[in-house]
Amino acid sequence: WNTRYQELEEYQAEHGNCLVPHKYPPNPALGMWAKTQRREYSVWKNEKGKSSITPERIKLLEQLGFVWDGSIMPSTWWYDQQWNMRYQELQEYQAE
């Protein structure tokens, strides 16, 4: 858990948010971990005590700005980001 949390901190520092998509090609394990945290949080909220997530972990994730509702992210988010980045690089190249 701590390893993935550290990876989430790095993701947040790079992207400015914790909106890790479920399918995140640069780090598939982080995407799956984030999905698991969201699922476990939902179980924790609805069925107190029947989840592997702890109040301490919830607090840590919330302090980092973790988004519990994974449905707000389009499944193509990563690919859209890549496309926009490459398009910007192309524009910069053409301007040279």
C-alpha positions in Angstrom: 0.0 0.0 0.0 2.8 2.4 0.9 4.6 1.9 -2.4 1.5 2.7 -4.4 0.7 5.7 -2.1 4.2 7.0 -2.9 3.5 6.5 -6.6 0.3 8.4 -6.2 2.2 11.3 -4.6 4.5 11.3 -7.6 1.5 11.2 -10.0 -0.1 14.1 -8.1 3.1 16.2 -8.3 3.4 15.6 -12.0 -0.3 16.0 -13.0 -1.6 18.3 -10.2 -4.4 15.9 -9.3 -5.1 12.4 -8.2 -7.4 11.4 -11.0 -5.6 8.2 -11.8 -7.5 6.4 -14.6 -8.3 2.8 -14.1 -6.3 2.0 -17.1 -3.1 4.0 -16.8 -0.6 2.6 -19.3 2.6 4.2 -17.7 1.8 2.4 -14.4 -1.0 -0.1 -14.7 -0.6 -1.2 -11.1 -1.2 2.3 -9.9 -4.4 2.5 -11.9 -5.7 -0.8 -10.5 -4.7 0.3 -7.0 -6.6 3.5 -7.3 -9.6 1.6 -8.5 -9.3 -0.8 -5.5 -9.1 2.1 -3.1 -12.3 3.6 -4.5 -14.1 0.3 -4.3 -12.9 -0.3 -0.7 -13.9 3.2 0.3 -17.4 2.6 -1.1 -17.6 -0.7 0.9 -16.3 1.1 4.0 -19.0 3.9 3.7 -21.8 1.4 3.1 -20.8 -1.5 5.3 -18.6 -0.1 8.1 -15.9 -2.6 9.2 -16.2 -4.8 6.1 -13.5 -3.2 4.1 -9.7 -3.4 4.0 -9.3 0.4 3.9 -8.8 2.1 7.3 -9.8 5.6 8.5 -6.1 6.5 8.6 -5.6 5.5 4.9 -8.7 7.4 4.0 -7.3 10.5 5.7 -3.9 10.2 3.9 -5.6 9.8 0.5 -7.9 12.8 1.1 -5.0 15.0 2.2 -3.5 14.3 -1.1 -6.7 15.2 -2.9 -7.7 11.6 -3.9 -11.0 11.5 -5.9 -13.3 8.8 -4.6 -15.7 9.0 -7.6 -13.9 7.3 -10.4 -16.8 7.9 -12.8 -15.8 11.5 -13.3 -12.8 10.4 -15.4 -13.4 9.4 -19.0 -11.8 6.1 -19.9 -9.9 7.8 -22.7 -8.4 10.4 -20.4 -4.8 9.1 -20.7 -5.0 8.9 -24.5 -6.5 12.4 -24.7 -3.6 13.8 -22.6 -1.1 12.1 -24.9 -2.8 13.4 -28.0 -2.8 16.9 -26.7 0.8 16.8 -25.7 1.9 15.5 -29.1 -0.2 18.0 -30.9 1.4 20.8 -28.9 4.9 19.4 -29.8 3.9 19.4 -33.4 2.8 23.0 -33.3 6.1 24.0 -31.6 8.1 22.1 -34.2 6.2 23.8 -37.1 6.8 27.2 -35.5 10.6 26.7 -35.6 
